[in-house]
């Protein structure tokens, strides 16, 4: 019995085809992890200007303590994640302790979280900060809660205040896309605009691509296409760069009918 095999692809041929597809595919279709933007580098020594209020309630009695001062802290960073290492005074014991709080950078926004006190069996026990980075400063509003029950005593500490970090070095922010270009379906003959909104230390450079190929003179945040036809259909994306890095937008599919 004879079998006729059609469209059989040998392994070397399959490999060549896959390589060709990968090479010619639109760069706009790279997975999200490959499109991730770089983050501003904040690693190093910062001066922390802290002003924090502790509302302490113990066995029904309430007290308020304010802690303020200036201290140097160390920040380490990996990608867009960072760790703040600082020496502070434990408001519950009066002793010096090392705090490690972990955070994340998104454009010019920053968040962090970590323990509110160490060496005391408390739950919950946390402080969270939310703020922005700009110029030579990082400012965060902080809030936290510590609750302990031990030896027949109940203790609650509510934390609120501001952490202001400053550095001697001006920060250079890589591009960060705040608003992505949107896909569109339009009729032939329509005028179309694709746009992107990005932040970052200027100057920012833009380059639009269609199906992975550079569009000549398309070097602004807005790509204007007039009297589009079916041949204009495709996947559009934009690369944005500055001295600190480069980021690529999501693919925006344009369909012309």
Backbone as numpy.savetxt, mean C-alpha at the origin, in Angstrom:
# Nx Ny Nz CAx CAy CAz Cx Cy Cz
-5.81 -52.16 -36.60 -6.66 -50.98 -36.60 -5.77 -49.75 -36.60
-6.05 -48.82 -37.50 -5.26 -47.60 -37.60 -6.03 -46.41 -37.04
-5.32 -45.60 -36.31 -5.91 -44.38 -35.76 -5.28 -43.19 -36.45
-6.08 -42.20 -36.72 -5.57 -40.96 -37.30 -5.62 -39.88 -36.23
-4.47 -39.36 -35.89 -4.38 -38.34 -34.84 -4.18 -37.00 -35.50
-5.11 -36.08 -35.26 -5.03 -34.76 -35.84 -4.63 -33.74 -34.77
-3.93 -32.71 -35.22 -3.57 -31.58 -34.35 -2.75 -32.02 -33.14
-1.96 -33.08 -33.30 -1.12 -33.52 -32.20 0.07 -32.57 -32.08
0.35 -32.14 -30.87 1.45 -31.22 -30.62 2.50 -31.94 -29.81
3.70 -32.04 -30.34 4.78 -32.66 -29.59 5.22 -31.75 -28.46
5.92 -32.30 -27.48 6.34 -31.51 -26.32 7.19 -30.31 -26.72
8.23 -30.46 -27.58 9.01 -29.27 -27.97 8.15 -28.22 -28.65
7.19 -28.66 -29.50 6.32 -27.70 -30.18 5.43 -26.98 -29.18
4.92 -27.73 -28.18 4.09 -27.13 -27.15 4.85 -26.08 -26.36
6.10 -26.41 -26.03 6.93 -25.46 -25.29 7.15 -24.19 -26.11
7.43 -24.37 -27.41 7.64 -23.20 -28.26 6.38 -22.34 -28.32
5.22 -23.00 -28.39 3.97 -22.26 -28.49 3.72 -21.48 -27.19
3.95 -22.10 -26.06 3.75 -21.44 -24.78 4.69 -20.25 -24.63
5.94 -20.41 -25.05 6.89 -19.31 -24.98 6.44 -18.16 -25.86
5.94 -18.50 -27.06 5.47 -17.46 -27.98 4.29 -16.71 -27.38
3.34 -17.45 -26.78 2.17 -16.81 -26.18 2.59 -15.90 -25.04
3.50 -16.39 -24.20 3.95 -15.59 -23.06 4.67 -14.33 -23.52
5.42 -14.44 -24.60 6.21 -13.31 -25.07 5.34 -12.25 -25.73
4.31 -12.71 -26.46 3.50 -11.77 -27.23 2.27 -11.30 -26.50
1.95 -11.90 -25.37 0.74 -11.49 -24.63 0.88 -10.07 -24.13
-0.24 -9.42 -23.96 -0.24 -8.04 -23.48 0.34 -7.98 -22.08
1.21 -7.01 -21.87 1.78 -6.82 -20.54 0.73 -6.40 -19.54
-0.42 -5.90 -20.01 -1.48 -5.49 -19.09 -2.09 -6.68 -18.36
-1.83 -7.92 -18.84 -2.48 -9.06 -18.24 -1.61 -9.75 -17.19
-0.51 -9.12 -16.79 0.29 -9.72 -15.73 -0.54 -9.83 -14.46
-0.31 -10.84 -13.62 -1.08 -10.99 -12.39 -0.85 -9.82 -11.45
-1.75 -9.73 -10.46 -1.73 -8.58 -9.56 -0.40 -8.43 -8.85
0.22 -9.56 -8.43 1.47 -9.43 -7.68 2.56 -8.81 -8.53
2.50 -9.00 -9.86 3.52 -8.42 -10.74 3.26 -6.95 -11.00
2.02 -6.49 -10.72 1.69 -5.09 -10.93 1.88 -4.26 -9.66
2.22 -4.92 -8.56 2.27 -4.21 -7.28 3.25 -3.05 -7.33
2.81 -1.95 -6.75 3.64 -0.75 -6.75 4.68 -0.84 -5.66
5.81 -0.18 -5.89 6.80 -0.05 -4.84 6.27 0.93 -3.79
6.80 0.86 -2.59 6.38 1.76 -1.52 7.54 2.65 -1.12
7.20 3.81 -0.59 8.22 4.75 -0.14 9.08 4.08 0.93
10.38 4.32 0.87 11.31 3.71 1.82 11.37 4.56 3.08
10.91 4.00 4.21 10.92 4.73 5.47 11.87 4.10 6.49
12.67 3.13 6.06 13.59 2.47 6.98 14.63 3.45 7.50
14.97 3.31 8.78 15.99 4.17 9.37 15.56 4.69 10.74
16.28 5.71 11.20 16.00 6.32 12.50 15.07 7.51 12.34
14.00 7.51 13.12 13.03 8.60 13.12 12.93 9.20 14.51
12.58 10.44 14.56 12.29 11.09 15.83 10.78 11.02 16.07
10.38 10.45 17.20 8.97 10.28 17.53 8.55 11.33 18.54
7.61 12.17 18.14 6.98 13.14 19.05 5.63 12.55 19.42
5.52 12.09 20.65 4.31 11.37 21.05 3.55 12.14 22.11
2.24 12.16 21.96 1.35 12.74 22.96 0.17 11.80 23.11
0.14 11.07 24.21 -0.85 10.02 24.42 -1.51 10.19 25.78
-2.81 9.99 25.83 -3.57 10.04 27.07 -4.05 8.65 27.44
-3.86 8.28 28.70 -4.32 6.99 29.22 -5.49 7.25 30.19
-6.65 6.72 29.87 -7.80 6.76 30.78 -7.82 5.42 31.51
-7.45 5.45 32.79 -7.26 4.23 33.56 -8.41 4.08 34.55
-9.10 2.94 34.44 -10.18 2.63 35.38 -9.80 1.36 36.13
-9.73 1.46 37.47 -9.35 0.32 38.30 -10.33 0.19 39.44
-11.06 -0.94 39.45 -12.04 -1.22 40.49 -13.01 -0.05 40.67
-13.46 0.50 39.53 -14.45 1.57 39.57 -13.89 2.96 39.72
-12.60 3.10 40.02 -11.95 4.40 40.16 -11.27 4.78 38.84
-11.48 6.01 38.38 -10.94 6.45 37.09 -9.86 7.50 37.29
-8.78 7.33 36.53 -7.68 8.29 36.57 -7.25 8.56 35.12
-6.67 9.72 34.91 -6.20 10.09 33.58 -4.74 10.49 33.65
-3.94 9.91 32.79 -2.52 10.23 32.72 -2.16 10.59 31.28
-1.32 11.62 31.15 -0.85 12.04 29.83 0.64 11.81 29.73
1.04 11.19 28.65 2.45 10.92 28.41 2.86 11.59 27.10
3.87 12.43 27.18 4.35 13.09 25.97 5.87 13.17 26.03
6.48 13.26 24.87 7.93 13.34 24.84 8.46 13.08 23.45
9.78 13.15 23.35 10.47 12.94 22.08 11.48 11.82 22.26
11.50 10.89 21.36 12.45 9.78 21.44 12.77 9.31 20.03
13.94 8.70 19.87 14.32 8.11 18.59 13.78 6.69 18.50
13.26 6.34 17.34 12.79 4.98 17.10 13.44 4.46 15.83
13.53 3.15 15.74 14.08 2.51 14.54 12.94 1.87 13.75
12.98 2.09 12.44 11.99 1.47 11.56 12.72 0.58 10.56
12.31 -0.66 10.52 12.80 -1.59 9.50 11.67 -1.83 8.51
12.04 -2.19 7.28 11.02 -2.30 6.25 11.35 -3.44 5.30
10.30 -4.13 4.88 10.41 -5.15 3.85 9.22 -4.99 2.92
9.50 -4.57 1.70 8.41 -4.28 0.78 7.60 -3.11 1.30
6.30 -3.31 1.42 5.41 -2.28 1.95 5.07 -2.50 3.42
5.72 -3.47 4.06 5.50 -3.76 5.47 6.67 -3.24 6.30
6.39 -2.73 7.47 7.45 -2.18 8.31 7.21 -2.53 9.77
8.27 -2.36 10.57 8.21 -2.58 12.01 8.83 -1.38 12.71
8.11 -0.85 13.69 8.61 0.24 14.52 9.10 -0.34 15.84
10.36 -0.10 16.16 10.93 -0.57 17.43 11.22 0.64 18.29
10.61 0.70 19.47 10.78 1.86 20.34 10.88 1.43 21.80
11.50 2.29 22.59 11.59 2.11 24.03 10.61 3.09 24.69
9.68 2.55 25.46 8.67 3.39 26.10 8.52 2.98 27.57
7.78 3.80 28.29 7.52 3.50 29.69 6.17 2.82 29.80
6.14 1.66 30.45 4.89 0.94 30.65 4.03 1.73 31.62
2.83 2.20 31.21 2.01 3.01 32.10 1.46 2.23 33.29
1.53 0.90 33.21 1.00 0.08 34.30 2.06 -0.24 35.35
3.32 -0.35 34.92 4.38 -0.74 35.85 5.40 0.36 36.08
5.43 1.35 35.18 6.44 2.41 35.29 7.80 2.00 34.77
7.93 0.81 34.23 9.22 0.31 33.77 9.38 0.54 32.26
10.65 0.63 31.84 10.95 0.77 30.41 10.74 -0.56 29.71
10.24 -0.50 28.50 10.01 -1.73 27.74 10.21 -1.45 26.26
10.43 -2.53 25.52 10.59 -2.43 24.07 9.28 -2.79 23.39
8.82 -1.89 22.53 7.61 -2.14 21.77 7.95 -2.40 20.31
7.33 -3.39 19.73 7.44 -3.66 18.31 6.03 -3.63 17.72
5.83 -2.66 16.86 4.53 -2.53 16.22 4.71 -2.65 14.71
3.81 -3.36 14.08 3.95 -3.69 12.66 2.92 -2.93 11.84
3.38 -2.44 10.69 2.49 -1.62 9.87 2.60 -1.90 8.39
1.78 -1.17 7.63 1.72 -1.33 6.18 1.56 0.04 5.53
2.21 0.19 4.38 2.15 1.43 3.60 1.31 1.20 2.36
0.40 2.14 2.07 -0.37 2.13 0.83 -0.36 3.55 0.28
0.52 3.79 -0.70 0.64 5.15 -1.21 1.17 6.08 -0.14
0.40 7.12 0.20 0.80 8.02 1.28 0.03 7.73 2.56
-0.67 6.58 2.60 -1.39 6.16 3.80 -0.58 5.11 4.55
-0.70 5.12 5.87 0.05 4.17 6.68 -0.82 3.73 7.86
-0.72 2.46 8.19 -1.39 1.92 9.37 -0.40 1.07 10.15
-0.60 0.99 11.46 0.22 0.07 12.25 -0.59 -0.43 13.44
-0.14 -1.52 14.03 -0.79 -2.07 15.22 0.25 -2.83 16.02
-0.04 -2.99 17.31 0.88 -3.71 18.18 0.40 -3.67 19.61
1.18 -4.22 20.51 0.76 -4.29 21.91 0.73 -2.91 22.56
-0.20 -2.75 23.49 -0.26 -1.52 24.25 0.62 -1.55 25.49
0.91 -2.75 25.99 1.79 -2.91 27.15 2.36 -4.31 27.12
3.52 -4.49 27.74 4.17 -5.79 27.79 4.37 -6.20 29.24
4.50 -7.51 29.45 4.82 -8.01 30.78 3.65 -8.06 31.73
2.45 -7.76 31.25 1.26 -7.79 32.09 0.22 -8.67 31.41
-0.38 -9.64 32.12 -1.36 -10.53 31.48 -2.68 -9.80 31.24
-2.81 -9.23 30.06 -4.00 -8.44 29.73 -4.58 -8.89 28.39
-5.89 -8.83 28.26 -6.56 -9.16 27.02 -7.91 -8.46 26.99
-8.18 -7.61 26.01 -7.32 -7.25 24.87 -6.16 -6.34 25.30
-5.20 -6.21 24.42 -4.00 -5.41 24.71 -3.43 -4.95 23.37
-3.89 -3.80 22.89 -3.46 -3.36 21.57 -3.48 -1.84 21.44
-2.70 -1.37 20.48 -2.74 0.02 20.02 -2.72 -0.01 18.50
-3.55 0.82 17.88 -3.59 0.92 16.42 -3.40 2.37 16.02
-2.71 2.56 14.89 -2.48 3.91 14.37 -2.87 3.99 12.90
-3.45 5.11 12.52 -3.85 5.35 11.13 -3.45 6.78 10.77
-2.75 6.96 9.65 -2.35 8.31 9.28 -1.76 8.39 7.90
-0.95 9.42 7.69 -0.39 9.70 6.37 1.10 9.98 6.47
1.78 9.84 5.32 3.19 10.18 5.19 3.29 11.30 4.17
4.13 12.28 4.46 4.32 13.36 3.51 5.56 14.16 3.84
6.32 14.52 2.81 7.53 15.33 3.03 8.54 14.59 3.88
8.70 15.05 5.12 9.64 14.42 6.06 8.93 13.91 7.31
7.61 13.78 7.26 6.85 13.43 8.45 5.88 12.28 8.20
5.54 11.61 9.28 4.53 10.57 9.30 3.67 10.80 10.53
2.41 11.15 10.34 1.52 11.50 11.44 0.40 10.49 11.54
0.18 9.96 12.76 -0.85 8.94 12.96 -1.69 9.26 14.19
-2.99 9.09 14.05 -3.88 9.10 15.20 -3.89 7.70 15.79
-3.69 7.60 17.10 -3.58 6.29 17.74 -4.72 6.09 18.73
-5.12 4.83 18.85 -6.15 4.44 19.81 -5.87 3.02 20.24
-6.21 2.70 21.50 -5.95 1.36 21.98 -6.75 1.03 23.22
-6.66 -0.22 23.62 -7.39 -0.71 24.78 -6.60 -1.81 25.46
-6.50 -1.71 26.79 -5.88 -2.76 27.61 -6.86 -3.10 28.72
-7.12 -4.38 28.91 -8.03 -4.80 29.98 -7.42 -5.98 30.72
-7.31 -5.85 32.04 -6.68 -6.89 32.85 -7.59 -7.28 34.01
-7.56 -8.54 34.32 -8.24 -9.05 35.51 -7.29 -10.01 36.19
-6.79 -9.60 37.37 -5.83 -10.44 38.10 -5.90 -10.12 39.58
-5.80 -11.14 40.42 -5.78 -10.95 41.86 -7.03 -10.28 42.39
-8.15 -10.50 41.72 -9.39 -9.90 42.19 -9.56 -8.44 41.78
-8.64 -7.91 40.99 -8.72 -6.51 40.56 -9.01 -6.45 39.06
-9.80 -5.46 38.69 -10.13 -5.23 37.28 -9.56 -3.88 36.85
-8.81 -3.90 35.77 -8.14 -2.71 35.28 -8.41 -2.54 33.79
-8.82 -1.33 33.40 -9.04 -1.02 31.99 -8.29 0.27 31.65
-7.53 0.24 30.56 -6.79 1.41 30.09 -7.21 1.71 28.66
-7.79 2.89 28.45 -8.14 3.34 27.11 -7.08 4.35 26.66
-6.57 4.16 25.44 -5.43 4.94 24.94 -5.88 5.77 23.74
-5.51 7.04 23.73 -5.79 7.89 22.57 -4.71 8.95 22.47
-4.42 9.40 21.27 -3.41 10.44 21.12 -2.87 10.51 19.70
-1.66 11.03 19.57 -1.04 11.26 18.27 0.42 10.86 18.32
0.85 10.17 17.29 2.27 9.87 17.07 2.73 10.64 15.83
3.72 11.50 16.01 4.28 12.27 14.90 5.73 11.87 14.72
6.03 11.21 13.61 7.39 10.78 13.29 7.99 11.78 12.30
9.26 12.13 12.51 9.93 13.04 11.58 11.32 12.51 11.27
11.81 12.85 10.08 13.12 12.41 9.63 13.85 13.57 8.96
15.17 13.49 8.90 15.96 14.55 8.28 15.97 14.43 6.76
15.58 13.27 6.25 15.69 13.03 4.82 14.32 13.17 4.14
14.29 13.93 3.07 13.05 14.06 2.29 12.70 12.72 1.67
11.45 12.34 1.77 10.99 11.06 1.24 10.62 11.19 -0.23
10.98 10.18 -1.01 10.62 10.14 -2.43 9.59 9.03 -2.60
8.39 9.40 -3.00 7.30 8.45 -3.10 7.20 7.89 -4.52
7.22 6.57 -4.65 7.01 5.97 -5.97 5.56 6.19 -6.41
5.26 6.01 -7.68 3.89 6.20 -8.14 2.92 5.22 -7.46
1.73 5.73 -7.19 0.66 4.90 -6.61 -0.63 5.26 -7.33
-1.29 4.27 -7.90 -2.50 4.52 -8.67 -3.70 4.59 -7.74
-4.33 5.76 -7.71 -5.51 5.96 -6.87 -6.79 5.60 -7.62
-6.84 5.89 -8.91 -8.02 5.57 -9.73 -7.56 4.87 -11.00
-8.04 3.66 -11.22 -7.63 2.84 -12.36 -8.45 3.20 -13.60
-7.91 2.99 -14.81 -8.71 3.16 -16.03 -9.82 2.13 -16.08
-10.97 2.52 -16.61 -12.15 1.65 -16.62 -12.39 1.07 -18.01
-12.85 -0.19 -18.08 -13.22 -0.77 -19.38 -14.44 -0.06 -19.96
-14.52 -0.07 -21.29 -15.64 0.60 -21.95 -16.08 -0.21 -23.17
-17.38 -0.15 -23.45 -17.95 -0.69 -24.67 -18.69 0.44 -25.36
-18.29 0.75 -26.60 -18.84 1.92 -27.29 -19.19 1.55 -28.73
-19.94 2.44 -29.36 -20.26 2.28 -30.76 -19.16 2.88 -31.62
-18.99 2.34 -32.81 -18.00 2.87 -33.75 -18.30 4.34 -34.03
-17.24 5.12 -34.16 -17.37 6.55 -34.40 -17.39 7.39 -33.14
-17.39 6.75 -31.98 -17.42 7.46 -30.70 -16.03 7.98 -30.34
-15.98 9.10 -29.63 -14.74 9.57 -29.02 -14.63 8.96 -27.63
-13.47 8.43 -27.29 -13.26 7.71 -26.03 -12.09 8.32 -25.28
-12.24 8.39 -23.96 -11.15 8.82 -23.10 -10.92 7.77 -22.03
-9.67 7.33 -21.89 -9.25 6.47 -20.79 -8.36 7.30 -19.88
-8.56 7.19 -18.58 -7.80 8.04 -17.68 -7.35 7.28 -16.46
-6.30 7.81 -15.83 -5.76 7.24 -14.61 -5.41 8.39 -13.67
-5.52 8.14 -12.38 -5.14 9.14 -11.39 -4.09 8.53 -10.47
-2.95 9.20 -10.32 -1.85 8.64 -9.55 -1.23 9.69 -8.65
-0.67 9.24 -7.54 0.09 10.10 -6.64 1.54 9.65 -6.67
2.41 10.47 -6.11 3.84 10.15 -6.07 4.65 11.41 -6.25
5.92 11.34 -5.88 6.81 12.48 -6.03 7.03 12.78 -7.51
6.75 14.01 -7.90 6.91 14.38 -9.30 8.37 14.61 -9.68
8.62 14.64 -10.99 7.63 14.48 -12.05 7.27 13.02 -12.30
6.00 12.80 -12.67 5.54 11.47 -13.04 5.50 11.35 -14.56
5.97 10.21 -15.07 5.95 9.95 -16.51 4.90 8.88 -16.80
4.19 9.05 -17.92 3.12 8.14 -18.31 3.41 7.56 -19.69
3.05 6.29 -19.87 3.13 5.67 -21.19 2.00 4.66 -21.34
1.08 4.96 -22.25 -0.03 4.05 -22.51 0.38 2.98 -23.51
-0.23 1.79 -23.33 0.00 0.69 -24.27 -1.34 0.05 -24.64
-1.37 -0.48 -25.85 -2.53 -1.24 -26.31 -2.05 -2.62 -26.71
-2.64 -3.64 -26.09 -2.24 -5.03 -26.36 -0.73 -5.21 -26.20
-0.16 -4.51 -25.24 1.26 -4.66 -24.95 2.18 -3.82 -25.80
1.65 -3.04 -26.73 2.48 -2.24 -27.62 2.34 -0.75 -27.29
3.46 -0.06 -27.34 3.49 1.36 -27.01 2.62 2.14 -27.98
1.80 3.05 -27.44 1.01 3.97 -28.26 1.82 5.26 -28.39
2.24 5.63 -29.58 3.08 6.83 -29.74 2.38 8.07 -29.19
3.16 8.91 -28.50 2.71 10.20 -27.98 1.61 10.08 -26.94
1.35 8.90 -26.42 0.34 8.72 -25.37 1.04 8.77 -24.01
1.38 9.98 -23.58 2.25 10.15 -22.41 1.64 11.10 -21.38
0.33 11.06 -21.22 -0.33 11.89 -20.22 -1.32 11.03 -19.44
-1.88 11.54 -18.34 -2.82 10.73 -17.55 -4.10 10.36 -18.30
-4.41 11.10 -19.38 -5.63 10.84 -20.14 -5.25 10.42 -21.56
-5.81 9.31 -21.99 -5.63 8.84 -23.36 -6.91 9.14 -24.13
-6.83 10.02 -25.12 -8.00 10.42 -25.91 -7.95 9.74 -27.27
-9.04 9.06 -27.61 -9.18 8.38 -28.90 -10.39 8.95 -29.61
-10.22 9.42 -30.83 -11.32 10.03 -31.57 -11.78 9.10 -32.68
-13.11 9.10 -32.87 -13.72 8.34 -33.96 -13.23 6.89 -33.97
-13.37 6.21 -32.85 -12.83 4.85 -32.73 -13.57 3.89 -33.64
-12.84 2.90 -34.13 -13.37 1.84 -34.98 -13.06 0.49 -34.33
-13.54 -0.59 -34.94 -13.33 -1.91 -34.35 -11.85 -2.22 -34.19
-11.02 -1.64 -35.07 -9.58 -1.86 -34.96 -8.96 -1.25 -33.72
-9.70 -0.35 -33.05 -9.21 0.25 -31.80 -9.51 -0.61 -30.59
-10.31 -1.65 -30.78 -10.62 -2.54 -29.66 -9.33 -3.18 -29.14
-9.31 -3.46 -27.86 -8.13 -4.10 -27.29 -8.01 -3.83 -25.81
-6.89 -4.23 -25.28 -6.59 -4.06 -23.85 -5.62 -2.91 -23.68
-6.03 -1.92 -22.90 -5.23 -0.72 -22.69 -4.74 -0.67 -21.24
-3.51 -0.26 -21.07 -2.97 -0.03 -19.73 -1.95 1.10 -19.82
-1.56 1.60 -18.66 -0.61 2.71 -18.62 0.46 2.40 -17.59
1.70 2.71 -17.94 2.84 2.60 -17.02 3.14 4.01 -16.49
3.32 4.10 -15.19 3.63 5.38 -14.55 4.94 5.22 -13.79
5.86 6.16 -13.96 7.18 6.01 -13.34 7.70 7.35 -12.84
8.62 7.25 -11.89 9.41 8.39 -11.43 10.74 7.87 -10.92
11.48 8.69 -10.22 12.82 8.30 -9.78 12.79 7.15 -8.77
11.64 6.91 -8.14 11.57 5.90 -7.08 11.00 4.56 -7.54
10.43 4.51 -8.73 9.89 3.23 -9.16 8.90 3.37 -10.30
8.27 2.25 -10.64 7.32 2.21 -11.73 6.16 1.30 -11.37
4.97 1.67 -11.83 3.78 0.87 -11.55 2.96 0.79 -12.83
2.23 -0.30 -12.97 1.39 -0.51 -14.14 -0.06 -0.61 -13.71
-0.95 0.00 -14.48 -2.37 -0.03 -14.16 -2.97 -1.39 -14.50
-4.20 -1.58 -14.07 -4.97 -2.74 -14.52 -5.30 -2.57 -16.00
-5.61 -3.68 -16.64 -6.01 -3.63 -18.04 -7.44 -3.09 -18.13
-7.66 -2.16 -19.07 -8.98 -1.64 -19.35 -9.36 -2.09 -20.77
-10.34 -2.94 -20.87 -10.74 -3.49 -22.16 -11.65 -2.51 -22.89
-11.27 -2.14 -24.11 -12.11 -1.30 -24.95 -12.73 -2.18 -26.04
-14.05 -2.19 -26.11 -14.77 -2.95 -27.13 -15.52 -1.96 -28.00
-15.24 -1.97 -29.29 -15.91 -1.09 -30.25 -16.83 -1.95 -31.12
-18.10 -1.59 -31.14 -19.09 -2.38 -31.89 -19.61 -1.59 -33.09
